[in-house]
Amino acid sequence: MKSGFVAILGRPNVGKSTLLNALTGEKVAIVSTKPQTTRNRIIGVVEVPARKGIHPAAQIVFVDTPGVHKPGSHLDRRMLQEIYDALETRDLVLVLMDATRRVQLEAASETQVPESGSEAFTEPTPNIKSAAPQVSHGAWASEDEFLLGLIRNLDCPVFLVLTKIDLVPKDHLLPLIDTLTRQFGFAQVIPVSARKRDGLDLLVRKIVEVLPTGERYYPKDQYTDQPQRFMVAELIRERILAETGEEVPYASAVVIERFEEAEPPAPPRKKGQAPARLPLTRIAAAIYCERDGQKAILIGKGGSKLKEIGTGARRQIESLLGTRVYLELRVIVEPNWRESRSFVESLNWRNQLERLAEDQFTEKPGSAEE
């Protein structure tokens, strides 16, 4: 069989998460019309059955990344680091471009990419010489040019994927394709509509063609590497994105404080007896924001907005977990948290798992939870 990692890159609001969900057939990533929805690398695993005479069976590990945008805070720089990390382990890169938006490519031939110590990117970066040219200054002529700069020196195939093609006339695609292919020699150019599933089969088939032969990276029935705790936090954040406006969504973060998994329901005592009620999962989460005014918006008059967020999130969480859910939310003001290195790092679910493992290891036998 074939298997490999496929990094998905694109500007904010280009439809990366929508595409990932359509390819996996599961809600792997939250979706919003607001930019910067994705903050972490998100893996979606797709099992492709063999097609006789066309391609062997394959496992495609898609790695969705945050949207490429100019970093203005430590959180933004951490999101940019997630993109670099995804490019370090990849067999193929998909560059997504929104077919409805004008691409800005106005600079000269060499795109500038932030390096360690530059004004635009001040975090230590891994060895990304194969991913992009390094320059002494971090000025971006445009985010589209920066995106193409990230892939200019890659040593793997790069596909251009034009998204949202159902929203534009087909004759408008040709000038866009011509502009982009003059900037970079893409191995494939594939127009798709994730909403209508147009072009997805072709995209999967072309991906399988270039993947190396190998074993599965994940079990056959696993569709993501994310723990349920993280997915629950993301579903709560999705409701915040949907229910609030202005600066609140970007200044909000969600941390799961308690996650008590439900016990499986008892089997029926007699033949034909209705099964017991679905078990109950108890979840407590903290919503962090940066200012008192944002807290007031999140809570709403008499707690109405927080109730709306909780009700919408609970329905989605119940669908994810397959249980009833008791969801408790509270709002905490953490001034300027987006500039706090320690706080931003604590939001990464991989770091959260490490802390949980450490807590369980150091917990004294017989100690009671308060």
N, C-alpha and C positions, 0 to 999 in steps of 0.2 A: 504494500500500500504506500501512499504518499502522505506526508505530513509536514507542517511547517508553520511558522509565525508570520502573520500578515499585519503590518502596522497600518493604521488608518489615520491619515493626516488631513487637516483642512482648516479653513478659517471658521470662526464662530458662526453658528446658525447655518452651516452648510448641509446639515442633515446626517451627520455621522452616526449619532445614536439611533436615529430612525432606521438607517440602513442596517446597523448591527442587529437591531431587534427583528427586522424583517428577515435577515439571513438566518438567524438562530431560531426564529419562530417563538421566541420567549422575550419577556420584558427584562432584558439584561441591563439596559441603561435607561435612566429617566429622560424624559423628553420635554422640552419647553421651547416657546418662541423667544425666550430671553437668551442673549448670548452668555457664554461662560457657564453654561449649565454643567458640563462635564469638568470635574476637578481632578480626577485621578485616572490612571490607566485602568481600563475595564476590559476584561477578557471575555470573549464569547466564542464558544467551541461549536463547530459545525461538522457533523458526520456526513460525508458524501458517499452514497453507495456506488459500487462499481457499475459502469455502463459498458456492456460488451461492445468491443470495437471502438469505443470512444475514450474512456479513461478508467483507471483502476479505482478502487475504494480509496478514500482520503479522509484525513482529519485536518481541518483548517482551524487554526487558532488565531482569531482576529483580536487585535489589540487596539481598542479605541483610545484615542488620546484627547486631552483638552484642546479646544480650538486655539489656533495660533493667533495671538494678539500681543500687542506691545505691553510688556509688564510694567505695572505701576505700583505694585506692593509686593511684600514677601510672598503672599499667597500666589500672585501672578507668576512670580519667578519660580515658585515651587511647581506650578502647573507647566511652565516651560521645561523644567527639569524632567517632568514626566514624559514629555515628548522626546527629549534626548535619550532617556532610558529605553523607551520603546524602540528607538532606532539602533540601539546597540545589539539587540537580538531580533533579527528579522530576516526572512527569506524573500520577502516581497513587500513593497510599499504601495498602498493605494493613496493617491492624492485626489481628494474630493474638491470639486469646484461647483459652485451653485450656478446653474445655467441661467437663472433669472437675474443675476447680478453682473454688473460691469467689472471686469477684472482690471486692476490697476497695475500696469507694467510700464513704468515710465523711466526707470533708471537705466544706466548703462549696463554692459554685459555682466558685471560682477555684482551680485547681491551681497550686502553686508549682513553678517551674522554676529550677534553678541558673543563675546568670549568672556572667560573668567576675568573678573576685575573691571569690566566695562560698566558704563553708567546704566545701560539697559539691562544688564544681567550680572549680578554681583555674587551669585552663588558658585561654589566650585562645580565644574562640569566634568563628566567622565571623558574619556578619550573619544572624541567625536570627529577626528580628522577624516574618517571615511564618510561622515554624514554631511559635512558642510565646510566651506572655506572659512578660515579664521582671519579676522581683521583686527586692527587695533582700536577701532571705535564701534560703538553699538548703534549708530544712527540707521533707522529703517526708512528707506525711501517709500515703501508700502509694505503692508503685511502679505500681499500676494507675492511680491518679490522675495521677501524673507522666506516664505514657504518654499518657493522654488530653490532658494539658496540652500535650504536644509537638505535637499535631495540631489543637488548638483553633482556631488562626488561619490554618491553611493555606489557600491559594487554589487548591487542586486537589481533585478528588474523593478521598474516603476510603472504602474498603470495610472492613467488619468481617468477618473470616474466623474462624469458630469451628472449631477443630481438634479432632481425636480424638473425633469424634461417634460413632464405632463403639463407644466405651467407656461411653456414657451412654444411658439411655432417651430417646426423642425428646420425650416430654412434659416432660422436665427442661430442654430447650433454650429453651422459650418464656419462662419467667421470667428466664433469663439474657439473652436477647435484649431483653426488655422493660426490664430494668435498664440495659443498655448503651445502647440507643437513646434512653432518657430523658436520658442524659448527653451524647450527641453525635448530630447528624443525619447518620448514615452514608448515603452514596449507595446502597450495596447491603449486604445482610447475607447471607452465603453460608456455610452449614455444610459442612465437608469432612472427609474422612478420607483423608490422604495414603497411609496404609498399604493401604487398600482401594481407593484412587483414586475414592472417592465424591465427587461435586461438583466434580472438577477440570475437566471439560469445560465446565461452567457457569461456573466461575470464569474460565477463559481467554476464553470468549465475552464475558462482561461486561467484562473488561479491554479486549479489542479494541474494543468499542463506544465506549469513552471516550478511547482513545488518539488523538493527532493524526495527520494525514496527514504522511508523511515518508519519507525514505530509510533504508536499513539503517545501523545504527551499527557492525555487525560483519559479517564475511563469513558467508555462508549456512551454512557447515559448522562454524563456531566456536561452542562452547557455554559458554565461560568466558574471562575475560581473564587468569586466573591462569597464571603460568609454571609449568612442570613442577617446578622446584626448590621452589617454595612448596607445591605440592600434595604433593610427597614429604615435606616437613617436617611437613605437617598429618597425613599418614597415620601417620607415626611418633608424633606427639602423640596421635593417636586410640588407638593401642595402649597408650600410657602411661595414658590415661584409663581404658581397659578393664582394665588389669593391676594398677593401683595404687589405693589408697584414701586416706582421711583428707585431709591437706593437700597431698600430693605432686602430684596433677594440676594444682592451681592455682599451685603454685610451680615448675612445669616449663615450659621453653621449648626449642624445637628450632631449631638453625641448621645449614643444609647447608654444610659446609666444602669438599667436593670433589664435583663432579658430572661424571664423564667419560662423555659420551654414547657409546653403542655404534655401531660401524660397521655398515651394513646387511650381511646375510649374502651370501656369494657365490652366484651362481646355479648350479644343477646343471650339471655338465660334460657329462652325457649325458642324452638323452631318457629319461624314466622314472626317473632317479636321484633318490633321496630328497634333499630340500633339506638344506643345512648346518644345524648346530645354531643355535638362536637366538643372536644376538649378546649380549654381556655389557656391562651398564652398571655402572660402579663408583661407589659413593656413600659418602662419609664424612660423618657428622653428629655434632654435639655436643648432648648433652642437658644443659641448665642447670637447676640447682636452687639453693636458698638455704642449705641447711644440710647438715652432714656426715651427720646422721641420715637425711635424705631421699636422699642419695647412696647410703647403705648399702641402703635399701629398693629403689632403682632397680636396683642391681647384683644384690642378692640373694646368698644363700649360694653361694659358688663361682661367681658370675656367672650363676646360674640365671635370675633375673628379667630381666636385660638380654638374655639369650639368647631368652627367651620374647617379649619386646618386639620384638627384631630379627627373629625368625622370622615373627611375625604381620604385622609391617610389610612385610617383604620380599615376602610373597605378594601383598599389596595393591598394592605398587609395581610388581611384575612385571605384574600385571593392567593397571595404568594405562599402563605404558610399552610393553608388548608385547615385552619382552626378558627375558633372565635378569638377575638383579641380585646384585651382591656388595655387601653392606651392612655398613659398619663403624661401630659406635657407641661413643662414650665419654661419660662423665658428668663434668661440671665444676661445682664449687660457686662460685656468684657471689652472695655474701651480699646479701640484701635487694634483688635486682635489680628487683623490681616497683616499687620507689620510685626507680629510677634513670632519669632522663629519657633520657639518651643510649642506655642499653641497650634500653629499651622502644622507642624510635624505630628502633633498629637491627633490630628484629624485623619491622618493616613491609616486606613484600616489594617494595613500590614503592621504598623507600629502598635495599633491597639491590640492586635492578637498577641504580639510579643509581651505587652504589659499584662494582659490577662493570664498568659502562661506563667509569667513571673509571680503574679499575685497568688495563683493557685499553688505554685511550688512553695512559696514562703508562708502560706496560710497555716496557722497552727492547728493541729488536730483538735476537734471538739470545740473550736471557737464558734460562737454564735454570731450570725449577721444581725447588725442593728437595724 
